[in-house]
Amino acid sequence: MTTTLPLPAKRTTIPPEGTRGVLMAIVVLALVLGGAALIGWGLASLTARALPTAPPYMILVYTVAALLVLMPLTGRLVPWIANWFYLFPALVFLIAFTVLPIILTVNYAFTNYSGQNSGNPDSGVRTSAILSADRRVVTLGDTPEADSVQAYLRCKAATCAGDTLVLLDEDASSPIRARIASVSGTAVTLTTPIATGFALADVTRINRIERVGLANFQEIFAKASSALWPVFLWTVIFAFSTVVINGLAGLILGILLYNKRLKGRNIYRTLLFLPWAIPAVISVQMWVALYNQQFGIVNKALGLLGFAAVPWLNDPLWAKVSILLVNLWLGFPYMMTATISALATINEDLYEAASIDGASRWQQIQAITLPLLRTAFTPILLSGFAFNFNNFGIIYLLTAGGPAQEGRESTAQSTDILLSWGYNTAFASAGGQNYSLASAIALIIFFLTLAISLVNFKAAGVFEEARK
């Protein structure tokens, strides 16, 4: 009696079908990309230890090289994945510009990352130093901190073992980061000797990025009355008012311009479409000039009519009104175009039947137009609210968050919305660039936006429609 051994399963070149196949392909490609990145990081780390002057971009060179090796190997193990290699560019861009920023934002929110604590050498506390003959012991001069070398270097341990000392030459053009073995008095012993070609002049410390837990969130909520709550309230008012005002203006103009009996309606459409066609950067700068309190055309016209000059951009209340008016100018063409497009889908027979029954034009709008537009307008209004909730451009270009308001944080002035508040904290803070606090603000914005979106979707019945 003979037995036949089962043949090994033949690797198929036909990819799995449906959603399962797509997800499997993405997982395999992500593993290949992650493996290549891990190999690149490991090789770059080894190179940096052996050759401290190696350029940072070597990690990209090693990653690409590893990717070129792993892709053919993966194609042999999983033959059908070759059909999905075209997804690599999209996956790389998705990870680089979406996934990685999200991960970094979440990570920085729980650290002290700022313009000062940036992980770079602190040029403000440089001190002179002498290198020993064996080039392993660095003796520091007078340190800014009078306590000890440990306090100056901000060591994690009493011996400073494993911490970093930055060595600088005369012009500080080629700093070297050396690992510390121990500290005794003002003498710092390094783990490895310094290359003979390096002439030591000064040393400094690293401003380390450290984890601070929930300290950033505690700071935000401790000052909530002067920043978070007023900014959040204005953000909601701004987004809701913009959607209502722009929606009504676009709806009215769309219904009027859809009337086929209106002469020259194409000319009117073109003229009213122009605010949307002109880049917002140009339009907003034009409005800044128009709203100038002393020289603006708006106040000049009001003066001719006998009215006093209005502080459009210099008063907190009028600045908010100015933002809503300018956003109306920028946004109503989109709502108008959406209305005209939605009206084109309504059957004309409905209006003819209503006319035969004796319904007036206004009654037709109430009974036919508005109910049928509701389905088309609901997602438009919801997306408009979400967009304006984070509409940084109009705030930054028109008022830059100002004018200043008493009792408010310097980064959260009268017209700042949540996003501009985060931007000011990260890049325009008077006390220095605070990236960690801005990241915490970004996380709060995310959860607030998510909560508001869920409420909007629930109120609009989007979930019920999806279940159908």
C-alpha positions in Angstrom: 0.0 0.0 0.0 1.5 3.3 -1.1 0.6 6.6 0.4 0.8 9.9 -1.5 2.0 12.9 0.2 -0.2 16.0 -0.3 1.3 18.5 -2.6 2.1 21.9 -1.2 -0.6 24.5 -1.8 0.1 26.6 -4.9 0.4 30.2 -4.2 -2.3 31.9 -6.2 -1.9 35.1 -8.2 -5.6 35.9 -7.9 -6.2 38.5 -5.2 -9.0 38.0 -2.7 -12.2 39.8 -3.8 -14.3 42.5 -2.1 -13.5 44.4 1.0 -11.6 41.6 2.6 -9.1 41.6 -0.3 -8.6 45.4 -0.1 -8.0 45.2 3.6 -5.6 42.3 3.3 -3.6 44.1 0.6 -3.4 47.3 2.7 -2.2 45.3 5.7 0.5 43.5 3.7 1.7 46.7 2.2 1.7 48.5 5.5 3.8 45.6 7.0 6.3 45.8 4.2 6.5 49.6 4.5 6.8 49.4 8.3 9.5 46.7 8.0 11.5 48.8 5.6 11.2 51.9 7.8 12.3 49.8 10.8 15.3 48.5 8.9 16.2 52.0 7.7 16.0 53.4 11.2 18.2 50.6 12.6 20.8 51.1 9.9 20.8 54.8 10.3 21.2 54.5 14.1 24.2 52.2 13.6 25.7 54.6 11.0 25.2 57.6 13.4 27.1 55.8 16.1 30.0 54.8 13.8 30.0 58.1 11.9 28.6 61.1 13.9 28.8 63.4 10.9 26.5 61.2 8.8 23.6 63.2 7.2 20.1 62.7 8.7 18.6 61.8 5.4 20.5 58.4 5.4 17.4 56.9 7.1 15.5 57.6 3.9 18.2 56.1 1.7 18.3 52.9 3.9 14.5 52.7 3.9 14.2 52.9 0.1 16.9 50.3 -0.3 15.2 48.0 2.2 11.9 48.6 0.3 13.5 47.6 -3.0 14.6 44.3 -1.4 11.4 43.5 0.5 9.0 44.1 -2.4 10.3 41.3 -4.6 10.5 38.9 -1.5 6.9 39.8 -0.6 5.9 39.2 -4.2 7.3 35.7 -4.0 5.6 34.9 -0.7 2.3 36.5 -1.7 2.1 36.5 -5.5 -1.2 38.4 -5.7 0.2 41.4 -3.8 2.1 42.5 -7.0 -1.2 43.7 -8.4 -1.5 46.1 -5.4 2.0 47.6 -5.5 0.5 50.7 -7.2 -1.0 51.6 -3.8 2.4 52.2 -2.3 2.6 55.9 -3.3 -0.9 56.5 -1.8 -0.1 54.6 1.3 3.2 56.6 1.8 1.4 59.9 1.4 -1.4 58.8 3.7 1.1 57.8 6.4 3.3 60.8 5.9 0.7 63.5 5.8 -2.3 62.1 7.8 -1.3 59.2 10.1 2.1 60.6 11.2 0.8 64.1 12.0 -2.0 62.6 14.1 0.4 60.4 16.0 2.8 63.3 16.6 0.0 65.6 17.7 -1.3 63.1 20.3 2.2 62.4 21.5 3.2 66.1 21.9 0.0 66.9 23.8 1.5 65.0 26.7 4.9 66.5 26.6 6.6 69.9 27.3 7.6 70.4 23.6 8.1 74.1 22.9 10.4 76.5 21.2 12.7 76.2 24.3 12.2 72.5 25.0 12.8 71.3 21.4 15.3 68.5 21.8 18.0 70.7 20.4 21.2 72.2 22.0 20.5 75.2 24.2 22.6 78.0 22.7 21.7 80.4 25.5 23.6 78.6 28.3 26.9 77.8 26.6 29.9 77.6 28.8 33.6 77.1 28.2 35.2 73.7 28.6 38.6 72.0 28.4 39.2 68.5 26.9 41.7 66.1 28.6 44.6 64.5 26.9 42.8 61.2 26.4 39.9 63.2 24.9 37.4 61.5 27.2 37.1 64.0 30.1 35.5 67.4 29.7 36.1 69.9 32.4 33.4 72.7 32.5 34.1 76.3 33.3 31.6 78.5 35.2 28.0 77.2 34.6 25.0 79.4 34.6 23.5 77.3 37.4 25.5 77.8 40.6 24.4 74.5 42.2 26.2 71.8 40.2 27.0 70.4 36.8 24.1 68.0 37.3 21.7 70.9 37.7 23.2 72.6 34.6 22.8 69.5 32.5 19.4 68.7 34.0 20.5 65.1 34.4 17.9 62.4 35.1 20.3 60.6 37.5 22.8 61.8 40.0 25.7 60.5 38.0 24.3 61.8 34.7 25.1 58.4 33.2 23.4 58.1 29.8 22.7 61.8 29.4 24.0 63.9 26.6 26.6 66.7 26.5 26.8 68.9 23.4 30.4 69.8 22.4 31.0 72.9 20.3 34.0 74.1 18.4 35.0 77.8 18.1 32.3 78.8 15.5 29.8 76.2 16.8 29.3 74.9 13.2 29.7 71.2 13.9 28.1 70.3 17.3 28.8 66.8 18.6 26.4 65.0 21.0 28.4 62.9 23.3 27.0 60.4 25.8 28.0 60.9 29.4 29.5 58.0 31.5 29.7 59.9 34.8 30.1 63.3 36.4 32.6 64.2 39.2 32.6 67.9 40.3 33.0 69.9 37.1 34.6 66.9 35.2 32.3 65.0 32.8 33.6 61.6 31.6 32.3 60.5 28.2 31.6 57.0 27.2 33.9 57.3 24.1 36.8 59.6 23.3 36.3 62.6 20.9 37.8 62.4 17.5 41.2 64.1 17.3 40.2 66.5 14.6 37.7 68.3 16.8 38.8 71.4 18.7 36.6 71.9 21.8 35.7 75.4 22.8 32.3 75.3 24.6 29.7 72.9 25.8 26.0 73.2 26.3 23.0 71.0 27.3 20.1 69.5 25.4 16.7 71.0 26.1 14.9 67.7 26.4 11.4 66.9 25.4 9.9 65.3 28.5 6.5 63.8 29.3 4.3 65.9 31.5 1.2 63.8 31.6 -2.1 65.8 31.7 -0.3 69.1 32.7 -1.2 70.8 29.3 -4.9 69.9 29.7 -4.9 71.0 33.3 -3.4 74.4 32.2 -6.1 74.8 29.5 -9.0 74.1 31.8 -7.5 76.1 34.7 -7.7 79.2 32.4 -10.9 78.1 30.7 -12.8 81.3 31.5 -10.3 83.5 29.8 -9.7 81.3 26.7 -11.4 78.0 26.1 -15.1 78.8 26.9 -15.3 82.2 25.2 -13.4 81.0 22.2 -15.5 77.9 21.9 -18.7 79.9 22.3 -17.7 82.3 19.5 -16.6 79.4 17.3 -20.1 77.8 17.5 -21.8 81.2 17.0 -19.6 81.9 14.0 -20.1 78.5 12.4 -23.8 78.4 13.0 -24.5 82.0 11.9 -22.4 81.6 8.8 -24.4 78.5 7.8 -27.7 80.2 8.4 -26.9 83.5 6.7 -25.1 82.0 3.8 -27.7 79.3 3.4 -30.6 81.7 3.3 -28.8 84.1 0.9 -27.9 81.3 -1.4 -31.3 79.7 -1.3 -33.1 83.0 -2.1 -30.7 83.9 -4.9 -30.8 80.4 -6.3 -34.6 80.3 -6.5 -34.7 83.7 -8.1 -32.0 83.0 -10.7 -33.5 79.6 -11.5 -36.6 81.3 -12.9 -36.5 80.7 -16.6 -38.6 83.8 -17.3 -36.0 86.0 -15.7 -34.2 88.0 -18.5 -30.4 88.1 -18.3 -30.3 85.4 -15.6 -27.0 84.0 -16.9 -25.4 87.4 -16.6 -26.6 87.7 -13.0 -25.3 84.2 -12.2 -21.9 85.1 -13.6 -21.6 88.3 -11.6 -22.8 86.7 -8.4 -20.4 83.8 -8.9 -17.3 86.1 -9.1 -16.8 86.3 -5.2 -16.3 82.6 -5.2 -14.0 82.6 -8.2 -11.6 85.2 -6.8 -9.1 83.7 -4.4 -10.1 84.4 -0.8 -6.7 85.8 0.1 -7.2 88.6 -2.4 -10.9 89.2 -1.4 -10.2 89.3 2.3 -7.3 91.8 1.9 -9.6 93.9 -0.2 -12.2 93.9 2.7 -9.5 94.8 5.2 -8.9 98.0 3.2 -12.6 98.6 2.8 -13.2 98.3 6.5 -10.4 100.7 7.5 -11.9 103.0 10.1 -10.2 106.2 8.8 -9.7 105.6 5.1 -12.0 102.7 4.2 -14.7 103.3 1.5 -17.4 101.8 3.8 -16.9 104.5 6.4 -16.4 107.2 3.8 -19.8 106.2 2.4 -21.4 106.2 5.8 -19.9 109.7 6.5 -21.6 111.0 3.3 -24.9 109.7 4.7 -24.3 111.5 8.0 -23.3 108.4 10.1 -20.3 108.2 12.4 -17.3 106.1 11.5 -17.8 102.5 12.6 -14.8 100.7 14.2 -15.2 97.6 12.0 -12.0 95.9 12.8 -11.1 97.7 16.1 -14.1 96.8 18.3 -14.8 93.2 19.4 -18.5 93.3 18.5 -18.1 95.1 15.1 -15.1 92.8 14.3 -17.4 89.8 14.7 -20.0 91.5 12.5 -17.3 92.2 9.9 -16.3 88.6 9.8 -19.9 87.4 9.2 -20.4 89.9 6.4 -17.1 89.0 4.7 -17.8 85.3 5.1 -21.2 85.9 3.5 -19.5 87.6 0.5 -17.2 84.5 0.2 -19.8 81.8 0.9 -23.1 82.7 -0.7 -22.1 81.8 -4.3 -21.5 78.2 -3.2 -24.9 78.0 -1.6 -26.5 79.7 -4.6 -24.8 77.2 -7.0 -25.9 74.3 -4.8 -29.5 75.5 -4.8 -29.6 75.9 -8.6 -28.1 72.4 -9.1 -30.7 70.9 -6.6 -33.5 72.8 -8.3 -32.5 71.2 -11.7 -33.4 67.8 -10.2 -37.0 68.7 -9.4 -39.5 67.5 -12.0 -41.2 70.4 -13.8 -44.4 68.5 -13.9 -44.9 69.1 -10.2 -45.0 72.9 -10.8 -47.3 72.6 -13.8 -49.7 70.5 -11.8 -49.6 73.0 -9.0 -50.2 75.9 -11.4 -53.3 74.0 -12.8 -54.6 73.6 -9.3 -54.3 77.4 -8.8 -51.2 77.4 -6.5 -49.3 80.7 -6.4 -45.6 80.9 -6.9 -45.0 81.3 -3.1 -47.3 78.3 -2.4 -45.3 76.2 -4.9 -42.1 77.2 -3.2 -43.5 76.2 0.2 -45.1 73.0 -0.9 -42.7 71.7 -3.5 -39.3 73.5 -3.6 -38.4 73.7 0.0 -39.4 70.1 1.0 -37.6 68.6 -2.0 -34.5 70.8 -1.3 -34.3 69.6 2.3 -32.6 66.3 1.4 -30.0 67.9 -0.9 -29.3 70.8 1.5 -28.9 68.8 4.7 -25.4 67.4 4.0 -24.4 70.8 2.4 -25.3 72.7 5.6 -23.7 70.1 7.9 -20.5 70.1 5.9 -20.6 74.0 5.9 -20.9 74.0 9.6 -17.9 71.6 10.0 -15.9 73.7 7.6 -16.6 77.0 9.2 -16.0 75.5 12.7 -12.4 75.3 11.6 -12.3 78.2 9.1 -8.9 79.5 10.0 -8.3 81.6 6.8 -11.0 84.2 7.3 -10.1 84.9 10.9 -6.3 85.0 10.3 -6.5 87.2 7.2 -9.2 89.6 8.3 -8.6 90.2 12.0 -5.8 87.9 13.0 -8.0 87.0 16.0 -8.1 90.6 17.3 -8.9 93.1 18.5 -7.6 92.6 22.0 -10.2 92.1 24.7 -9.7 92.7 28.4 -9.6 89.6 30.6 -8.6 87.3 27.7 -5.4 85.3 27.0 -3.1 87.0 24.6 -3.4 84.0 22.3 -7.3 84.0 22.5 -8.6 87.4 21.6 -12.1 88.6 20.7 -12.5 86.9 17.2 -10.2 83.9 17.7 -11.8 80.6 17.0 -10.5 77.3 18.4 -8.2 76.7 15.5 -6.7 80.2 15.4 -6.2 80.0 19.2 -4.2 76.8 18.7 -2.2 78.4 15.9 -1.4 81.5 18.0 -0.3 79.2 20.9 2.0 77.2 18.7 3.5 80.0 16.6 2.6 83.4 17.9 2.6 83.1 21.6 4.2 86.0 23.5 5.8 83.6 26.0 7.4 81.4 23.3 6.2 78.8 20.9 4.3 76.2 22.8 3.8 73.2 20.6 2.7 70.9 23.3 -0.1 73.2 24.5 -1.2 73.7 20.9 -1.4 69.9 20.4 -3.6 69.6 23.5 -5.8 72.3 22.1 -5.9 70.4 18.8 -7.1 67.3 20.6 -9.8 69.2 22.4 -10.9 70.7 19.0 -11.1 67.2 17.6 -13.4 65.9 20.4 -15.6 69.0 20.3 -15.9 68.8 16.5 -16.7 65.0 16.7 -19.3 65.6 19.4 -21.0 68.4 17.4 -20.9 66.4 14.2 -22.5 63.4 15.9 -25.3 65.7 17.2 -25.8 67.2 13.8 -25.9 63.9 12.1 -28.4 62.6 14.7 -30.6 65.6 14.3 -30.5 65.4 10.5 -31.4 61.7 10.5 -28.2 60.7 8.7 -27.8 57.6 10.8 -31.4 56.5 10.0 -30.8 57.0 6.3 -27.6 55.0 6.4 -29.4 52.1 8.1 -31.8 51.9 5.2 
